[in-house]
């Protein structure tokens, strides 16, 4: 065990080791730590029970991690390693995964850690936690990718790809597919670089044909690795995007559309806003009919009504010839502005101010009243308070004028926000404020005197 524990970072320097710990042939010994362990949950009475000791260590490690005390967490880990010798077979089998997760977290953030230490720890854990070999290999590869070590990561994934233990289980199969897919991403990265190189070559150049053939070889390998994974229900955004980009590059529009459609609409896959975003962007590139685009964004609206594409959705609905789409266009704008993150979105307020006028001019007062009835008790405080009027006018006068127009139409001339903005005398915005007052007087949905 002492050999294994040496893979963890020694968090104390030579100067203070004498005060805080002693190093012996049996591993690290911390008198101050032992004192803590002996008194945990015993009221000061010594507790020699093995399980109690390891449980105490685990609690100390978790607390140190929460407080980002990486050096102290590393010291506790030295004592926690004894759990590998626990007489309880269940705890002994679960220990390698716990040690890996905690140890990798410590080594990732420890100020004295480096790639070599992490590699040594990962390799040792793969041998000790054989049942977690694939998970550890995948996380190890991601760590290497994070540090830009692409070749090492690819070699790590190749080793894991051929690894087997016992009978092949369904969980092993998913992990192997995931490992192969990450290999596919690395191959996609190489393909992308070759695509960039190809774009800089003359098509009549001999090197162009060679580079084009290399790209084709990489794309075939990548397709095999990525294609298997995205058939399994899950959220595979980066893999799907890479695969679709390659299909589009080689002119397989039908294949790309099929992949994206299945990813968005197949009931076996979890609900995923990005799936609908990818499909919408693809259809938009294909110049698909407006009705098709609307149908895709309508589902995204139901999942994420505050998404930035909702303003584009509103524009599509506004251009539609269907009255139900015009009504939905008003609903979409109100829904966007229900969210705190959109309160300063001047485009949303401009759209709402303009669309309120158009809706009321079109004799659809009921549409506005329907949307306002569920908001009249909280939008005034949320959007149209005196505080927000002063703040908005100071930060963005154009935004304040748009909001004031909406506030006046919905809440009347008595609205605090509208009253504050309408009293401002500013050379640039004087005409805009005057026009705003006229519009509120004409289109306010409540009695102007209230």
C-alpha positions as CSV (number, residue, x, y, z in Angstrom):
1,X,0.0,0.0,0.0
2,X,2.9,2.4,0.7
3,X,4.0,2.0,-3.0
4,X,0.5,3.0,-4.1
5,X,0.2,5.9,-1.8
6,X,3.4,7.4,-3.2
7,X,1.5,8.2,-6.4
8,X,-0.5,10.8,-4.5
9,X,0.9,14.2,-4.1
10,X,3.0,14.8,-0.9
11,X,1.4,18.0,0.1
12,X,3.8,19.1,2.8
13,X,7.3,20.5,2.2
14,X,10.4,19.2,3.8
15,X,10.5,22.2,6.1
16,X,7.2,21.5,7.8
17,X,7.0,17.7,7.6
18,X,8.6,17.4,11.0
19,X,5.8,19.4,12.6
20,X,2.9,17.9,10.8
21,X,3.8,14.4,9.7
22,X,6.3,11.6,9.8
23,X,7.4,9.4,6.9
24,X,8.1,5.8,7.7
25,X,8.5,2.6,5.7
26,X,4.9,1.8,6.2
27,X,3.6,4.9,4.5
28,X,2.6,8.4,5.7
29,X,1.7,9.0,9.4
30,X,0.0,12.1,10.6
31,X,-0.3,12.4,14.4
32,X,-2.7,15.3,14.1
33,X,-4.9,13.3,11.7
34,X,-4.9,10.2,13.9
35,X,-6.1,12.3,16.8
36,X,-9.1,13.5,14.7
37,X,-9.9,10.0,13.6
38,X,-9.8,8.6,17.1
39,X,-12.2,11.2,18.4
40,X,-14.8,11.1,15.6
41,X,-18.3,10.3,16.8
42,X,-16.9,8.9,20.1
43,X,-16.9,11.9,22.3
44,X,-13.2,11.6,22.9
45,X,-13.1,7.9,23.5
46,X,-10.7,6.0,21.3
47,X,-12.4,4.0,18.5
48,X,-10.2,1.3,16.9
49,X,-12.9,-0.1,14.7
50,X,-11.5,-0.3,11.1
51,X,-14.7,0.8,9.4
52,X,-15.1,3.8,11.7
53,X,-11.6,4.9,10.9
54,X,-12.1,4.7,7.1
55,X,-15.5,6.3,7.4
56,X,-13.9,9.2,9.3
57,X,-11.2,9.6,6.7
58,X,-13.8,9.7,3.9
59,X,-15.7,12.4,5.7
60,X,-12.6,14.5,6.2
61,X,-11.7,14.1,2.5
62,X,-15.2,15.2,1.4
63,X,-15.1,18.3,3.7
64,X,-11.6,19.2,2.5
65,X,-12.8,19.0,-1.2
66,X,-15.8,21.2,-0.5
67,X,-13.4,23.8,1.0
68,X,-10.9,23.3,-1.8
69,X,-8.2,22.3,0.7
70,X,-6.3,20.2,-1.8
71,X,-3.2,19.6,0.3
72,X,-5.2,18.5,3.3
73,X,-7.4,16.2,1.2
74,X,-4.2,14.5,-0.2
75,X,-3.0,13.9,3.3
76,X,-6.3,12.3,4.3
77,X,-6.2,10.1,1.2
78,X,-3.0,8.4,2.4
79,X,-4.9,7.1,5.4
80,X,-8.1,6.3,3.5
81,X,-6.2,3.9,1.2
82,X,-6.4,1.2,3.9
83,X,-10.0,0.7,2.8
84,X,-8.5,-1.5,0.1
85,X,-7.9,-4.1,2.8
86,X,-11.4,-3.8,4.3
87,X,-12.8,-7.2,5.4
88,X,-16.1,-6.2,4.0
89,X,-16.1,-7.4,0.4
90,X,-18.7,-4.9,-0.7
91,X,-16.7,-2.0,0.6
92,X,-13.5,-3.4,-0.8
93,X,-15.0,-3.7,-4.3
94,X,-16.4,-0.2,-4.2
95,X,-13.2,1.3,-2.8
96,X,-11.2,1.6,-6.1
97,X,-13.9,3.7,-7.8
98,X,-14.1,6.0,-4.8
99,X,-10.4,6.4,-4.5
100,X,-10.1,7.1,-8.2
101,X,-12.8,9.8,-8.2
102,X,-11.5,11.5,-5.1
103,X,-7.8,11.1,-6.0
104,X,-8.2,12.4,-9.6
105,X,-10.1,15.4,-8.3
106,X,-7.3,16.1,-5.8
107,X,-4.6,15.7,-8.4
108,X,-6.5,17.8,-10.9
109,X,-6.5,20.8,-8.6
110,X,-3.5,20.2,-6.3
111,X,-0.9,23.0,-6.7
112,X,2.0,20.5,-6.8
113,X,0.3,18.1,-9.2
114,X,1.5,17.5,-12.8
115,X,0.6,15.3,-15.8
116,X,3.2,12.7,-14.8
117,X,1.7,12.3,-11.4
118,X,-1.8,12.0,-12.8
119,X,-0.7,9.5,-15.4
120,X,1.0,7.3,-12.7
121,X,-2.1,7.5,-10.5
122,X,-4.4,6.6,-13.4
123,X,-2.3,3.7,-14.5
124,X,-2.1,2.2,-11.0
125,X,-5.9,2.6,-10.5
126,X,-6.6,0.8,-13.8
127,X,-4.8,-2.3,-12.4
128,X,-6.4,-2.0,-8.9
129,X,-9.9,-1.1,-10.1
130,X,-10.1,-3.6,-13.0
131,X,-13.9,-3.3,-13.1
132,X,-13.5,0.5,-13.6
133,X,-10.8,0.1,-16.3
134,X,-12.9,1.6,-19.1
135,X,-14.2,4.5,-17.0
136,X,-10.8,5.4,-15.8
137,X,-9.3,5.1,-19.2
138,X,-11.9,7.4,-20.7
139,X,-11.5,10.0,-17.9
140,X,-7.7,9.7,-18.2
141,X,-8.0,10.4,-21.9
142,X,-10.2,13.5,-21.3
143,X,-7.6,14.8,-18.8
144,X,-4.9,14.4,-21.5
145,X,-7.1,16.1,-24.1
146,X,-7.6,19.0,-21.7
147,X,-3.8,19.4,-21.6
148,X,-3.5,19.2,-25.3
149,X,-1.8,15.8,-25.4
150,X,-3.8,14.5,-28.3
151,X,-1.5,11.6,-29.3
152,X,-1.3,10.3,-25.7
153,X,-5.0,10.5,-25.4
154,X,-5.5,8.6,-28.7
155,X,-3.1,5.9,-27.5
156,X,-4.9,5.7,-24.2
157,X,-8.2,5.2,-26.0
158,X,-6.8,2.6,-28.4
159,X,-5.6,0.5,-25.5
160,X,-9.0,0.8,-23.8
161,X,-10.8,-0.1,-27.0
162,X,-9.3,-3.6,-27.1
163,X,-9.7,-4.2,-23.3
164,X,-12.1,-6.9,-22.1
165,X,-12.8,-8.4,-18.7
166,X,-15.0,-11.4,-18.4
167,X,-18.2,-11.6,-20.4
168,X,-19.1,-8.5,-22.4
169,X,-21.9,-6.7,-20.5
170,X,-24.2,-4.1,-21.8
171,X,-22.5,-1.4,-19.6
172,X,-19.1,-2.4,-21.1
173,X,-20.5,-2.2,-24.6
174,X,-21.8,1.4,-24.0
175,X,-18.4,2.4,-22.6
176,X,-16.5,0.9,-25.5
177,X,-18.8,2.7,-27.9
178,X,-18.1,5.9,-26.0
179,X,-14.4,5.3,-26.1
180,X,-14.6,4.6,-29.8
181,X,-16.6,7.8,-30.3
182,X,-14.0,9.9,-28.5
183,X,-11.4,8.3,-30.8
184,X,-13.7,9.5,-33.6
185,X,-13.6,13.0,-32.3
186,X,-9.8,12.9,-32.3
187,X,-10.0,11.7,-35.9
188,X,-12.5,14.4,-36.7
189,X,-10.0,16.9,-35.4
190,X,-7.3,15.6,-37.7
191,X,-9.9,15.6,-40.5
192,X,-10.7,19.3,-39.8
193,X,-7.1,20.2,-40.0
194,X,-6.7,18.4,-43.3
195,X,-9.9,20.2,-44.6
196,X,-8.3,23.5,-43.7
197,X,-5.1,22.5,-45.5
198,X,-7.1,21.4,-48.5
199,X,-8.9,24.7,-48.7
200,X,-5.5,26.5,-49.2
201,X,-4.5,24.2,-52.1
202,X,-5.1,24.7,-55.8
203,X,-7.5,21.9,-57.1
204,X,-5.1,21.3,-60.0
205,X,-2.2,20.8,-57.7
206,X,-1.0,17.2,-57.2
207,X,-0.9,17.7,-53.4
208,X,-4.7,18.5,-53.6
209,X,-5.5,14.9,-54.6
210,X,-3.3,13.4,-51.9
211,X,-4.8,15.7,-49.2
212,X,-8.3,14.9,-50.5
213,X,-7.6,11.1,-50.2
214,X,-6.2,11.5,-46.7
215,X,-9.3,13.4,-45.7
216,X,-11.5,10.6,-47.1
217,X,-9.6,8.0,-45.1
218,X,-10.0,9.9,-41.9
219,X,-13.7,10.5,-42.6
220,X,-14.4,6.8,-43.0
221,X,-12.7,5.9,-39.7
222,X,-14.5,8.8,-38.0
223,X,-17.9,7.8,-39.4
224,X,-17.5,4.2,-38.2
225,X,-16.7,5.4,-34.6
226,X,-19.3,8.1,-34.3
227,X,-22.1,6.3,-36.2
228,X,-22.3,3.5,-33.7
229,X,-22.6,5.7,-30.7
230,X,-25.3,8.0,-31.9
231,X,-27.6,5.0,-32.5
232,X,-27.7,4.5,-28.7
233,X,-30.2,6.7,-26.8
234,X,-28.4,9.5,-25.1
235,X,-27.2,13.1,-25.4
236,X,-24.3,13.0,-27.9
237,X,-24.2,16.7,-29.1
238,X,-20.5,17.0,-30.0
239,X,-20.5,13.7,-31.8
240,X,-23.6,14.4,-33.7
241,X,-22.3,17.9,-34.8
242,X,-19.0,16.4,-36.0
243,X,-20.7,13.6,-37.9
244,X,-23.2,15.9,-39.6
245,X,-20.5,18.3,-40.6
246,X,-18.7,15.5,-42.4
247,X,-21.8,14.2,-44.1
248,X,-22.6,17.7,-45.3
249,X,-19.0,18.2,-46.6
250,X,-19.3,15.1,-48.7
251,X,-22.7,16.1,-50.0
252,X,-24.8,13.5,-48.1
253,X,-27.6,15.9,-47.2
254,X,-30.1,13.1,-46.9
255,X,-27.9,11.2,-44.4
256,X,-27.3,14.4,-42.4
257,X,-31.0,15.2,-42.3
258,X,-31.8,11.6,-41.2
259,X,-29.3,11.7,-38.4
260,X,-30.6,15.1,-37.1
261,X,-34.2,14.1,-37.4
262,X,-33.7,10.9,-35.5
263,X,-31.7,12.7,-32.8
264,X,-34.5,15.3,-32.4
265,X,-37.6,13.2,-32.7
266,X,-36.8,9.6,-31.7
267,X,-38.7,9.0,-28.5
268,X,-35.9,6.7,-27.2
269,X,-33.7,9.8,-26.9
270,X,-34.0,12.1,-23.9
271,X,-35.5,15.6,-24.5
272,X,-32.7,17.8,-25.7
273,X,-33.0,21.4,-26.9
274,X,-29.8,21.2,-28.8
275,X,-31.1,18.5,-31.0
276,X,-33.9,20.8,-32.3
277,X,-31.4,23.7,-32.7
278,X,-29.1,21.5,-34.8
279,X,-32.0,20.4,-37.0
280,X,-33.3,24.0,-37.4
281,X,-29.9,25.3,-38.4
282,X,-29.5,22.5,-40.9
283,X,-32.9,23.1,-42.4
284,X,-32.2,26.8,-42.5
285,X,-29.0,26.1,-44.5
286,X,-31.1,24.0,-46.8
287,X,-33.5,26.9,-47.3
288,X,-36.4,24.7,-46.1
289,X,-40.0,26.0,-46.2
290,X,-41.1,28.4,-43.5
291,X,-43.7,26.0,-42.2
292,X,-41.0,23.4,-41.6
293,X,-38.8,25.8,-39.8
294,X,-41.7,26.9,-37.6
295,X,-42.6,23.3,-36.7
296,X,-39.0,22.7,-35.4
297,X,-38.8,26.0,-33.4
298,X,-42.3,25.3,-32.0
299,X,-40.9,22.3,-30.1
300,X,-37.9,24.3,-29.0
301,X,-40.2,27.0,-27.7
302,X,-42.0,24.4,-25.6
303,X,-38.7,23.2,-24.1
304,X,-36.8,26.5,-23.7
305,X,-39.1,29.5,-24.2
306,X,-36.3,32.0,-23.4
307,X,-33.9,30.7,-26.0
308,X,-32.3,33.4,-28.3
309,X,-33.8,31.7,-31.3
310,X,-37.3,32.7,-30.0
311,X,-37.0,36.1,-31.5
312,X,-36.2,34.5,-34.9
313,X,-39.2,32.2,-34.2
314,X,-41.3,35.3,-33.7
315,X,-40.2,36.8,-37.0
316,X,-41.2,33.6,-38.8
317,X,-44.6,33.5,-37.2
318,X,-45.2,37.2,-38.0
319,X,-44.5,36.5,-41.7
320,X,-46.9,33.5,-41.8
321,X,-50.3,33.8,-43.3
322,X,-52.0,31.9,-40.6
323,X,-53.8,33.8,-37.9
324,X,-52.9,31.2,-35.3
325,X,-49.2,31.9,-36.0
326,X,-49.8,35.6,-35.5
327,X,-51.4,34.9,-32.1
328,X,-48.5,32.6,-31.2
329,X,-46.0,35.3,-32.2
330,X,-47.4,37.5,-29.5
331,X,-47.3,34.7,-26.9
332,X,-43.7,34.0,-27.8
333,X,-42.6,37.6,-27.1
334,X,-44.4,37.7,-23.7
335,X,-42.8,34.3,-22.8
336,X,-39.3,35.5,-23.7
337,X,-39.7,38.6,-21.4
338,X,-40.9,36.4,-18.5
339,X,-37.3,35.5,-17.8
340,X,-35.0,37.7,-15.8
341,X,-32.1,37.0,-18.3
342,X,-34.1,38.8,-21.0
343,X,-35.2,41.9,-19.2
344,X,-32.5,44.0,-20.9
345,X,-33.0,42.6,-24.4
346,X,-33.9,45.7,-26.3
347,X,-34.7,43.7,-29.5
348,X,-37.4,41.8,-27.6
349,X,-38.9,45.0,-26.2
350,X,-38.9,46.6,-29.7
351,X,-40.6,43.6,-31.2
352,X,-43.2,43.6,-28.4
353,X,-43.9,47.4,-28.7
354,X,-44.3,47.1,-32.4
355,X,-46.3,43.9,-32.4
356,X,-48.7,45.2,-29.7
357,X,-49.6,48.1,-31.9
358,X,-50.1,45.8,-34.9
359,X,-52.2,43.4,-32.9
360,X,-54.4,46.1,-31.5
361,X,-54.8,47.8,-34.9
362,X,-55.8,44.4,-36.2
363,X,-58.7,44.3,-33.7
364,X,-57.2,41.5,-31.6
365,X,-57.5,43.1,-28.2
366,X,-58.5,39.7,-26.7
367,X,-55.1,38.3,-27.6
368,X,-53.3,41.0,-25.6
369,X,-55.7,40.8,-22.7
370,X,-55.2,37.0,-22.6
371,X,-51.5,37.3,-22.3
372,X,-51.7,40.3,-19.9
373,X,-54.2,38.7,-17.5
374,X,-51.7,36.2,-16.2
375,X,-49.0,38.8,-15.8
376,X,-50.7,42.0,-14.6
377,X,-50.0,41.0,-11.0
378,X,-46.3,40.6,-11.3
379,X,-44.9,42.2,-14.5
380,X,-45.4,45.8,-13.1
381,X,-43.0,45.0,-10.2
382,X,-40.8,42.8,-12.3
383,X,-40.4,45.2,-15.3
384,X,-42.2,48.5,-14.7
385,X,-41.2,49.7,-11.2
386,X,-40.0,53.2,-10.5
387,X,-36.6,51.7,-9.6
388,X,-36.3,50.0,-13.1
389,X,-37.4,53.2,-14.8
390,X,-34.6,55.2,-13.2
391,X,-32.0,52.5,-13.8
392,X,-33.0,51.8,-17.4
393,X,-33.1,55.5,-18.3
394,X,-29.6,55.9,-16.9
395,X,-28.1,52.8,-18.5
396,X,-30.0,52.6,-21.9
397,X,-32.4,55.4,-22.8
398,X,-33.5,53.6,-26.0
399,X,-34.4,50.5,-24.0
400,X,-36.3,52.7,-21.5
401,X,-38.4,54.3,-24.2
402,X,-39.4,50.9,-25.7
403,X,-40.3,49.5,-22.3
404,X,-42.2,52.6,-21.4
405,X,-44.4,52.3,-24.5
406,X,-45.2,48.6,-23.6
407,X,-45.8,49.6,-20.0
408,X,-48.2,52.4,-21.0
409,X,-50.1,50.1,-23.4
410,X,-50.5,47.4,-20.9
411,X,-50.9,49.3,-17.6
412,X,-52.1,52.7,-18.8
413,X,-50.7,56.3,-18.1
414,X,-50.8,55.6,-14.4
415,X,-47.9,53.1,-14.6
416,X,-44.9,54.3,-12.6
417,X,-42.4,53.3,-15.4
418,X,-44.4,55.1,-18.1
419,X,-44.8,58.3,-15.9
420,X,-41.1,58.6,-15.1
421,X,-39.9,58.2,-18.7
422,X,-42.6,60.4,-20.1
423,X,-41.4,63.3,-17.8
424,X,-37.8,63.1,-19.0
425,X,-36.6,66.0,-21.2
426,X,-33.8,64.8,-23.4
427,X,-32.9,66.5,-26.7
428,X,-32.3,63.2,-28.6
429,X,-35.3,61.3,-27.2
430,X,-37.7,64.2,-27.0
431,X,-39.6,63.3,-30.2
432,X,-39.6,59.6,-29.3
433,X,-41.1,60.3,-25.9
434,X,-43.7,62.5,-27.4
435,X,-44.7,59.9,-30.0
436,X,-44.7,57.3,-27.2
437,X,-47.3,59.3,-25.3
438,X,-49.6,59.5,-28.3
439,X,-49.3,55.8,-28.9
440,X,-50.2,55.0,-25.3
441,X,-53.1,57.3,-25.4
442,X,-54.4,55.6,-28.6
443,X,-53.6,52.0,-27.8
444,X,-53.7,51.5,-24.1
445,X,-55.7,48.4,-23.3
446,X,-57.2,49.8,-20.1
447,X,-58.9,53.1,-19.3
448,X,-56.2,55.8,-19.9
449,X,-57.3,57.6,-16.8
450,X,-56.5,54.8,-14.4
